[in-house]
Amino acid sequence: MNQGCFQQVFTIDGALAADHTFTFKAPFGMTLIHVSMSNASANAGTLDIGESTDTDGYKDGVAFGVSGACTELAAKSDFDGALAGSQFPHLDDGDIFTIIIKDHGSHMTAPCVVLTWLVG
């Protein structure tokens, strides 16, 4: 497979009333190199990033951007969970990746998470 990168977008329409978990199995080796996240309201929920064995193993409780502003994770040091190992998170073929969008008490509106992956 050629080196390249791709993005995944996770969105939820409307106001949140509960936490949402998105999970997928990696089809090949891939490295998470960037996260951008925002919501349309002034209420900042949080995001956990990890694997099925440790759902916040790459990042625990990073706050969403509010009112359309973006929170960004773009440096190795931004991924400071127990599984990150001071590196960009890497998945091997078959690893199960998880993000959890955690609701704010006043309910975020239209949260959006964009993940940018490097193949390999």
C-alpha positions as CSV (number, residue, x, y, z in Angstrom):
1,M,0.0,0.0,0.0
2,N,1.3,3.5,-0.9
3,Q,2.1,6.0,1.8
4,G,-0.7,8.5,2.2
5,C,-3.1,10.1,4.6
6,F,-6.8,10.2,5.0
7,Q,-9.4,11.7,7.2
8,Q,-12.4,10.4,9.2
9,V,-15.2,12.7,10.2
10,F,-17.5,11.9,13.2
11,T,-20.6,14.2,13.6
12,I,-23.7,14.1,15.6
13,D,-26.7,16.3,14.5
14,G,-28.6,18.2,17.1
15,A,-28.0,18.6,20.9
16,L,-26.4,15.7,22.8
17,A,-28.4,14.1,25.6
18,A,-25.8,11.4,26.3
19,D,-22.2,10.3,25.6
20,H,-21.5,8.7,22.2
21,T,-18.9,6.1,21.5
22,F,-17.5,5.4,18.0
23,T,-15.4,2.3,17.5
24,F,-13.7,0.7,14.5
25,K,-11.1,-2.0,13.7
26,A,-8.0,-0.8,11.8
27,P,-7.8,-2.3,8.4
28,F,-4.0,-1.8,8.2
29,G,-1.3,0.0,10.1
30,M,-2.1,3.7,10.6
31,T,-0.9,6.6,12.7
32,L,-3.1,9.4,14.1
33,I,-1.3,12.7,13.3
34,H,-4.0,15.3,13.9
35,V,-7.4,15.8,15.6
36,S,-9.7,18.8,15.1
37,M,-12.9,19.1,17.1
38,S,-15.6,21.7,17.7
39,N,-19.3,22.1,18.5
40,A,-21.9,24.8,17.6
41,S,-22.9,25.7,21.1
42,A,-21.1,27.5,23.9
43,N,-21.0,24.3,26.0
44,A,-17.7,22.3,26.0
45,G,-18.0,18.6,26.3
46,T,-14.9,16.4,26.2
47,L,-13.3,13.7,24.0
48,D,-11.5,10.6,25.1
49,I,-9.3,8.8,22.5
50,G,-7.9,5.3,22.8
51,E,-8.3,1.7,22.0
52,S,-10.8,-0.9,23.2
53,T,-8.4,-2.0,26.0
54,D,-8.0,1.6,27.3
55,T,-10.5,4.1,25.9
56,D,-8.6,7.2,27.0
57,G,-5.2,5.6,26.4
58,Y,-4.1,8.3,23.9
59,K,-5.9,11.3,25.3
60,D,-8.2,11.8,28.3
61,G,-10.9,14.4,28.5
62,V,-9.7,17.1,26.0
63,A,-12.3,19.9,25.8
64,F,-14.2,20.6,22.6
65,G,-13.9,24.0,20.9
66,V,-17.1,26.1,21.4
67,S,-19.2,28.2,19.2
68,G,-17.5,26.9,16.1
69,A,-13.9,27.4,17.3
70,C,-11.7,24.3,17.0
71,T,-9.6,22.4,19.5
72,E,-6.6,20.9,17.8
73,L,-4.2,18.1,18.7
74,A,-1.3,18.2,16.3
75,A,1.9,17.5,18.3
76,K,3.3,14.2,19.7
77,S,3.0,15.8,23.2
78,D,-0.7,16.4,22.7
79,F,-1.3,12.6,22.9
80,D,-0.2,12.0,26.5
81,G,-2.3,9.0,27.6
82,A,-0.8,5.7,28.9
83,L,-0.8,4.1,25.4
84,A,0.7,7.0,23.5
85,G,4.3,6.5,24.7
86,S,5.2,10.1,23.8
87,Q,4.5,9.3,20.1
88,F,1.6,9.8,17.7
89,P,-0.9,7.0,18.3
90,H,-0.3,4.0,16.0
91,L,-2.7,1.2,15.3
92,D,-1.7,-2.1,13.8
93,D,-4.0,-4.1,11.5
94,G,-6.9,-5.4,13.7
95,D,-6.5,-3.0,16.6
96,I,-9.8,-1.5,17.8
97,F,-9.8,2.3,18.0
98,T,-12.3,4.2,20.1
99,I,-13.4,7.8,20.6
100,I,-16.0,8.8,23.2
101,I,-17.7,12.2,22.9
102,K,-18.8,13.1,26.4
103,D,-21.8,15.3,26.9
104,H,-21.7,18.6,28.7
105,G,-24.3,19.1,31.3
106,S,-25.9,21.8,29.2
107,H,-25.6,19.6,26.0
108,M,-23.2,20.4,23.2
109,T,-24.8,21.0,19.8
110,A,-23.6,19.4,16.6
111,P,-20.2,18.1,17.8
112,C,-17.7,17.3,15.0
113,V,-14.4,15.3,15.3
114,V,-12.0,15.1,12.4
115,L,-9.2,12.5,12.6
116,T,-6.2,12.7,10.2
117,W,-4.3,9.4,9.7
118,L,-1.0,8.6,8.0
119,V,-1.1,5.2,6.4
120,G,1.6,2.8,7.6
